Amino acid sequence: MTQALRLGLVGLGAVGAATVRRLQEQADLLADRAGRPLQLVAVSARDAGKNRGVALDAYRWYADPLELAAAPDLDVVIELIGGAEGTARAVVTAALTQGKAVVTANKALLATHGLTLGALAAQQQVPLLFEAAVAGGVPIIKTIREALAANRISQIRGVLNGTCNDILSRMAREDCDFPHALQAAQAAGYAEADPTQDIDGYDPAQKMTILAMLAFGVALTPEQVKRSGIRHLTRHDVLQARRDGKIIRLVACATQHADGTIHLSVAPEMLLPHDPLAQLQGPMNAVIIQADLVGQLILTGAGAGGDATASAVIADVLDVARQGSACGNPFPVKLRT
Ligand SMILES: NC(=O)c1ccc[n+]([C@@H]2O[C@H](COP(=O)([O-])OP(=O)(O)OC[C@H]3O[C@@H](n4cnc5c(N)ncnc54)[C@H](OP(=O)(O)O)[C@@H]3O)[C@@H](O)[C@H]2O)c1
């Protein structure tokens, strides 16, 4: 076998720990698929003493993730910290600047700085891959960038936030009000202590911005998404929808009209029961793509969770190992004037 692909991983939370576990438990299988061993060399997080449920003694520990990004013996930096600014942005920028491939799950970073980082990756001739940034384990980025590359896409519509879907399906199932459903989602680990990003629709707006840039080849920002969330919805709204034969879901949508204009939105919608988005229960995600050659394509699956997201992270690492993904700019967009 050829030389190992040497990995550094920053962020050992839900996704980072699941990624390390999979790299450990399926090393032989992954090496076979990569055509070379995947060797995790270095890791970094804030707290060196925290038990993360995986053995880390075999790896070099960096208290400063920027030092990891600069380590000369790494080929790939995997960024799993999160956030559009601060350490995550600095780590990704430093790694690309130093000619390393980057794999990230960070939708906030990509939606806000994807164009700049994509241009940097292209300039450095290294891959910047982010399958895990949208819809967790659902392979929507590869589907748009690779599988549908011959198509013109006119619309992407989806449920991209598992937290909101869990809350809305609980409100209907348990006939309860929003605060109760939010608490239950938090207890089940589907909602964060501060749920603002999810319930006010910022998270699906970032995800749809990324998908729309890839699908339409146009520079967009999350601020262009007409956004409303679900915190104002009441038990009465859900009941009324049911009486009308409808189901409420938080739907993200990007449409390119015939004249080229693009409309981006995130809003609760009353859906007919046969709509594939209406049928999603709990923290599931789904994306429906309308494309000229294939017609309608629907992808459904686990939009979050450590294991599902690690699946997407490692698929990107395998792409780097096989040099399957072009080193070009992942966002070859036209800037609109
Ligand atoms: N969780 C999901 O289901 C999911 C799904 C899709 C995408 N994502 C994305 O995946 C990324 C990671 O999410 P997560 O849920 O795994 O987050 P998380 O559980 O909160 O873990 C974040 C990790 O980053 C580390 N970290 C935070 N700030 C740091 C800093 N300044 N320097 C070094 N390390 C730092 C933390 O260290 P300590 O542990 O020491 O505090 C922790 O290990 C995010 O971009 C998120 O949007 C998550």
The ligand as an SDF file (V2000), in Angstrom:
LIG
                    3D

 48 52  0  0  0  0  0  0  0  0999 V2000
  -23.6920   17.5020   16.3100 N   0  0  0  0  0  0  0  0  0  0  0  0
  -24.2520   17.2900   15.1340 C   0  0  0  0  0  0  0  0  0  0  0  0
  -25.1880   16.5020   15.0120 O   0  0  0  0  0  0  0  0  0  0  0  0
  -23.7310   17.9910   13.9090 C   0  0  0  0  0  0  0  0  0  0  0  0
  -24.2960   17.6820   12.6570 C   0  0  0  0  0  0  0  0  0  0  0  0
  -23.7870   18.2870   11.5070 C   0  0  0  0  0  0  0  0  0  0  0  0
  -22.7690   19.2180   11.6340 C   0  0  0  0  0  0  0  0  0  0  0  0
  -22.2720   19.5220   12.8720 N   0  0  0  0  0  0  0  0  0  0  0  0
  -21.1830   20.4820   12.9430 C   0  0  0  0  0  0  0  0  0  0  0  0
  -20.0270   19.8160   13.4230 O   0  0  0  0  0  0  0  0  0  0  0  0
  -19.2260   20.7260   14.1710 C   0  0  0  0  0  0  0  0  0  0  0  0
  -18.9990   20.1510   15.5590 C   0  0  0  0  0  0  0  0  0  0  0  0
  -20.2440   19.9440   16.1770 O   0  0  0  0  0  0  0  0  0  0  0  0
  -20.3800   19.1070   17.5610 P   0  0  0  0  0  0  0  0  0  0  0  0
  -21.8350   18.8890   17.7350 O   0  0  0  0  0  0  0  0  0  0  0  0
  -19.4440   17.9790   17.5630 O   0  0  0  0  0  0  0  0  0  0  0  0
  -19.8980   20.2130   18.5970 O   0  0  0  0  0  0  0  0  0  0  0  0
  -19.5390   20.0180   20.1470 P   0  0  0  0  0  0  0  0  0  0  0  0
  -20.0550   18.7120   20.6480 O   0  0  0  0  0  0  0  0  0  0  0  0
  -19.9400   21.2710   20.8250 O   0  0  0  0  0  0  0  0  0  0  0  0
  -17.9340   19.9180   20.1180 O   0  0  0  0  0  0  0  0  0  0  0  0
  -17.1260   21.0170   19.8040 C   0  0  0  0  0  0  0  0  0  0  0  0
  -15.6880   20.6280   20.0770 C   0  0  0  0  0  0  0  0  0  0  0  0
  -14.8540   21.7300   19.7380 O   0  0  0  0  0  0  0  0  0  0  0  0
  -13.9390   21.9720   20.7990 C   0  0  0  0  0  0  0  0  0  0  0  0
  -13.6470   23.4030   20.8330 N   0  0  0  0  0  0  0  0  0  0  0  0
  -14.5220   24.4250   20.9810 C   0  0  0  0  0  0  0  0  0  0  0  0
  -13.8580   25.5960   20.9770 N   0  0  0  0  0  0  0  0  0  0  0  0
  -12.5540   25.2930   20.8320 C   0  0  0  0  0  0  0  0  0  0  0  0
  -11.3600   26.0600   20.7720 C   0  0  0  0  0  0  0  0  0  0  0  0
  -11.3920   27.3860   20.8330 N   0  0  0  0  0  0  0  0  0  0  0  0
  -10.1880   25.4100   20.6270 N   0  0  0  0  0  0  0  0  0  0  0  0
  -10.1510   24.0440   20.5440 C   0  0  0  0  0  0  0  0  0  0  0  0
  -11.2380   23.2660   20.5930 N   0  0  0  0  0  0  0  0  0  0  0  0
  -12.4280   23.8930   20.7340 C   0  0  0  0  0  0  0  0  0  0  0  0
  -14.6350   21.5140   22.0540 C   0  0  0  0  0  0  0  0  0  0  0  0
  -13.6470   21.2210   23.0180 O   0  0  0  0  0  0  0  0  0  0  0  0
  -14.0100   20.6420   24.4920 P   0  0  0  0  0  0  0  0  0  0  0  0
  -14.7070   19.3270   24.2560 O   0  0  0  0  0  0  0  0  0  0  0  0
  -12.6940   20.4620   25.1480 O   0  0  0  0  0  0  0  0  0  0  0  0
  -14.8910   21.6660   25.1220 O   0  0  0  0  0  0  0  0  0  0  0  0
  -15.4070   20.2820   21.5500 C   0  0  0  0  0  0  0  0  0  0  0  0
  -14.5720   19.1560   21.6180 O   0  0  0  0  0  0  0  0  0  0  0  0
  -19.9840   22.0620   14.1340 C   0  0  0  0  0  0  0  0  0  0  0  0
  -19.5300   22.8380   13.0650 O   0  0  0  0  0  0  0  0  0  0  0  0
  -21.4220   21.6320   13.8860 C   0  0  0  0  0  0  0  0  0  0  0  0
  -22.1980   22.6410   13.2700 O   0  0  0  0  0  0  0  0  0  0  0  0
  -22.7250   18.9290   13.9980 C   0  0  0  0  0  0  0  0  0  0  0  0
  1  2  1  0
  2  3  2  0
  2  4  1  0
  4  5  1  0
  4 48  2  0
  5  6  2  0
  6  7  1  0
  7  8  2  0
  8  9  1  0
  8 48  1  0
  9 10  1  0
  9 46  1  0
 10 11  1  0
 11 12  1  0
 11 44  1  0
 12 13  1  0
 13 14  1  0
 14 15  2  0
 14 16  1  0
 14 17  1  0
 17 18  1  0
 18 19  2  0
 18 20  1  0
 18 21  1  0
 21 22  1  0
 22 23  1  0
 23 24  1  0
 23 42  1  0
 24 25  1  0
 25 26  1  0
 25 36  1  0
 26 27  1  0
 26 35  1  0
 27 28  2  0
 28 29  1  0
 29 30  1  0
 29 35  2  0
 30 31  1  0
 30 32  2  0
 32 33  1  0
 33 34  2  0
 34 35  1  0
 36 37  1  0
 36 42  1  0
 37 38  1  0
 38 39  2  0
 38 40  1  0
 38 41  1  0
 42 43  1  0
 44 45  1  0
 44 46  1  0
 46 47  1  0
M  CHG  2   8   1  16  -1
M  END
$$$$
